[in-house]
Amino acid sequence: MLTMHVWFLHKRLISDTFDKDNALMIQEEMFNILWEDTACRIRQQGSNELLGNKNLLQVQKYTFLHLTNYDHIYT
């Protein structure tokens, strides 16, 4: 559900023609916040740092695949 909301924001920011540079910076920051929040949630589960990083990379992989599937369905 969270990735769907991120995708909606992503699409909205891409469509911004008024201030494209600012929209791209906001989009980049949004993804950074998403990954930092995800890393904090993984750490709260009590896993060590190396395992947390490995899990974060796997979550990122699945998330980008999920977002790509949304793009494919949208088009």
Biotite code that builds the C-alpha atoms (Angstrom):
import biotite.structure as struc

atoms = struc.array([
    struc.Atom([0.000, 0.000, 0.000], chain_id="A", res_id=1, res_name="MET", atom_name="CA", element="C"),
    struc.Atom([2.852, 2.337, 0.849], chain_id="A", res_id=2, res_name="LEU", atom_name="CA", element="C"),
    struc.Atom([4.536, 1.782, -2.525], chain_id="A", res_id=3, res_name="THR", atom_name="CA", element="C"),
    struc.Atom([1.280, 2.580, -4.308], chain_id="A", res_id=4, res_name="MET", atom_name="CA", element="C"),
    struc.Atom([1.100, 5.942, -2.522], chain_id="A", res_id=5, res_name="HIS", atom_name="CA", element="C"),
    struc.Atom([4.745, 6.616, -3.384], chain_id="A", res_id=6, res_name="VAL", atom_name="CA", element="C"),
    struc.Atom([3.950, 5.773, -7.002], chain_id="A", res_id=7, res_name="TRP", atom_name="CA", element="C"),
    struc.Atom([1.015, 8.223, -7.016], chain_id="A", res_id=8, res_name="PHE", atom_name="CA", element="C"),
    struc.Atom([3.284, 10.983, -5.724], chain_id="A", res_id=9, res_name="LEU", atom_name="CA", element="C"),
    struc.Atom([5.946, 9.988, -8.246], chain_id="A", res_id=10, res_name="HIS", atom_name="CA", element="C"),
    struc.Atom([3.465, 10.308, -11.113], chain_id="A", res_id=11, res_name="LYS", atom_name="CA", element="C"),
    struc.Atom([2.221, 13.657, -9.824], chain_id="A", res_id=12, res_name="ARG", atom_name="CA", element="C"),
    struc.Atom([5.749, 15.032, -9.533], chain_id="A", res_id=13, res_name="LEU", atom_name="CA", element="C"),
    struc.Atom([6.687, 13.824, -13.012], chain_id="A", res_id=14, res_name="ILE", atom_name="CA", element="C"),
    struc.Atom([3.675, 15.613, -14.484], chain_id="A", res_id=15, res_name="SER", atom_name="CA", element="C"),
    struc.Atom([4.695, 18.951, -12.932], chain_id="A", res_id=16, res_name="ASP", atom_name="CA", element="C"),
    struc.Atom([5.667, 21.203, -15.833], chain_id="A", res_id=17, res_name="THR", atom_name="CA", element="C"),
    struc.Atom([5.800, 24.440, -13.843], chain_id="A", res_id=18, res_name="PHE", atom_name="CA", element="C"),
    struc.Atom([8.926, 23.713, -11.756], chain_id="A", res_id=19, res_name="ASP", atom_name="CA", element="C"),
    struc.Atom([10.418, 20.469, -13.060], chain_id="A", res_id=20, res_name="LYS", atom_name="CA", element="C"),
    struc.Atom([13.773, 20.811, -11.225], chain_id="A", res_id=21, res_name="ASP", atom_name="CA", element="C"),
    struc.Atom([12.116, 21.298, -7.858], chain_id="A", res_id=22, res_name="ASN", atom_name="CA", element="C"),
    struc.Atom([9.740, 18.384, -8.540], chain_id="A", res_id=23, res_name="ALA", atom_name="CA", element="C"),
    struc.Atom([12.693, 16.105, -9.313], chain_id="A", res_id=24, res_name="LEU", atom_name="CA", element="C"),
    struc.Atom([14.463, 17.125, -6.089], chain_id="A", res_id=25, res_name="MET", atom_name="CA", element="C"),
    struc.Atom([11.299, 16.439, -4.092], chain_id="A", res_id=26, res_name="ILE", atom_name="CA", element="C"),
    struc.Atom([10.943, 13.064, -5.780], chain_id="A", res_id=27, res_name="GLN", atom_name="CA", element="C"),
    struc.Atom([14.536, 12.125, -4.943], chain_id="A", res_id=28, res_name="GLU", atom_name="CA", element="C"),
    struc.Atom([14.079, 13.195, -1.330], chain_id="A", res_id=29, res_name="GLU", atom_name="CA", element="C"),
    struc.Atom([10.835, 11.213, -1.113], chain_id="A", res_id=30, res_name="MET", atom_name="CA", element="C"),
    struc.Atom([12.641, 8.016, -2.116], chain_id="A", res_id=31, res_name="PHE", atom_name="CA", element="C"),
    struc.Atom([15.477, 8.762, 0.338], chain_id="A", res_id=32, res_name="ASN", atom_name="CA", element="C"),
    struc.Atom([12.946, 9.146, 3.152], chain_id="A", res_id=33, res_name="ILE", atom_name="CA", element="C"),
    struc.Atom([11.240, 5.911, 2.099], chain_id="A", res_id=34, res_name="LEU", atom_name="CA", element="C"),
    struc.Atom([14.534, 3.964, 2.251], chain_id="A", res_id=35, res_name="TRP", atom_name="CA", element="C"),
    struc.Atom([15.583, 5.541, 5.557], chain_id="A", res_id=36, res_name="GLU", atom_name="CA", element="C"),
    struc.Atom([12.191, 4.701, 7.067], chain_id="A", res_id=37, res_name="ASP", atom_name="CA", element="C"),
    struc.Atom([12.421, 1.151, 5.729], chain_id="A", res_id=38, res_name="THR", atom_name="CA", element="C"),
    struc.Atom([15.922, 0.746, 7.176], chain_id="A", res_id=39, res_name="ALA", atom_name="CA", element="C"),
    struc.Atom([14.683, 1.970, 10.576], chain_id="A", res_id=40, res_name="CYS", atom_name="CA", element="C"),
    struc.Atom([11.813, -0.518, 10.473], chain_id="A", res_id=41, res_name="ARG", atom_name="CA", element="C"),
    struc.Atom([14.232, -3.344, 9.653], chain_id="A", res_id=42, res_name="ILE", atom_name="CA", element="C"),
    struc.Atom([16.508, -2.310, 12.548], chain_id="A", res_id=43, res_name="ARG", atom_name="CA", element="C"),
    struc.Atom([13.534, -2.220, 14.928], chain_id="A", res_id=44, res_name="GLN", atom_name="CA", element="C"),
    struc.Atom([13.018, -5.903, 14.210], chain_id="A", res_id=45, res_name="GLN", atom_name="CA", element="C"),
    struc.Atom([16.349, -6.567, 15.937], chain_id="A", res_id=46, res_name="GLY", atom_name="CA", element="C"),
    struc.Atom([18.439, -7.710, 12.971], chain_id="A", res_id=47, res_name="SER", atom_name="CA", element="C"),
    struc.Atom([22.128, -6.850, 12.748], chain_id="A", res_id=48, res_name="ASN", atom_name="CA", element="C"),
    struc.Atom([23.368, -4.100, 10.428], chain_id="A", res_id=49, res_name="GLU", atom_name="CA", element="C"),
    struc.Atom([24.715, -6.344, 7.648], chain_id="A", res_id=50, res_name="LEU", atom_name="CA", element="C"),
    struc.Atom([21.543, -8.378, 7.496], chain_id="A", res_id=51, res_name="LEU", atom_name="CA", element="C"),
    struc.Atom([19.530, -5.153, 7.580], chain_id="A", res_id=52, res_name="GLY", atom_name="CA", element="C"),
    struc.Atom([21.433, -3.762, 4.592], chain_id="A", res_id=53, res_name="ASN", atom_name="CA", element="C"),
    struc.Atom([20.904, -7.001, 2.694], chain_id="A", res_id=54, res_name="LYS", atom_name="CA", element="C"),
    struc.Atom([17.194, -6.907, 3.475], chain_id="A", res_id=55, res_name="ASN", atom_name="CA", element="C"),
    struc.Atom([16.977, -3.238, 2.473], chain_id="A", res_id=56, res_name="LEU", atom_name="CA", element="C"),
    struc.Atom([18.507, -4.015, -0.929], chain_id="A", res_id=57, res_name="LEU", atom_name="CA", element="C"),
    struc.Atom([15.984, -6.790, -1.404], chain_id="A", res_id=58, res_name="GLN", atom_name="CA", element="C"),
    struc.Atom([13.103, -4.487, -0.411], chain_id="A", res_id=59, res_name="VAL", atom_name="CA", element="C"),
    struc.Atom([14.365, -1.865, -2.870], chain_id="A", res_id=60, res_name="GLN", atom_name="CA", element="C"),
    struc.Atom([14.491, -4.471, -5.626], chain_id="A", res_id=61, res_name="LYS", atom_name="CA", element="C"),
    struc.Atom([10.921, -5.581, -4.973], chain_id="A", res_id=62, res_name="TYR", atom_name="CA", element="C"),
    struc.Atom([9.715, -1.988, -4.651], chain_id="A", res_id=63, res_name="THR", atom_name="CA", element="C"),
    struc.Atom([11.193, -0.903, -7.975], chain_id="A", res_id=64, res_name="PHE", atom_name="CA", element="C"),
    struc.Atom([9.689, -3.983, -9.608], chain_id="A", res_id=65, res_name="LEU", atom_name="CA", element="C"),
    struc.Atom([6.352, -3.108, -8.024], chain_id="A", res_id=66, res_name="HIS", atom_name="CA", element="C"),
    struc.Atom([6.559, 0.509, -9.245], chain_id="A", res_id=67, res_name="LEU", atom_name="CA", element="C"),
    struc.Atom([7.547, -0.651, -12.732], chain_id="A", res_id=68, res_name="THR", atom_name="CA", element="C"),
    struc.Atom([4.506, -2.932, -12.790], chain_id="A", res_id=69, res_name="ASN", atom_name="CA", element="C"),
    struc.Atom([2.312, 0.043, -11.849], chain_id="A", res_id=70, res_name="TYR", atom_name="CA", element="C"),
    struc.Atom([3.832, 1.994, -14.746], chain_id="A", res_id=71, res_name="ASP", atom_name="CA", element="C"),
    struc.Atom([3.142, -0.890, -17.112], chain_id="A", res_id=72, res_name="HIS", atom_name="CA", element="C"),
    struc.Atom([-0.480, -1.173, -15.979], chain_id="A", res_id=73, res_name="ILE", atom_name="CA", element="C"),
    struc.Atom([-0.957, 2.606, -16.123], chain_id="A", res_id=74, res_name="TYR", atom_name="CA", element="C"),
    struc.Atom([0.200, 2.811, -19.741], chain_id="A", res_id=75, res_name="THR", atom_name="CA", element="C"),
])
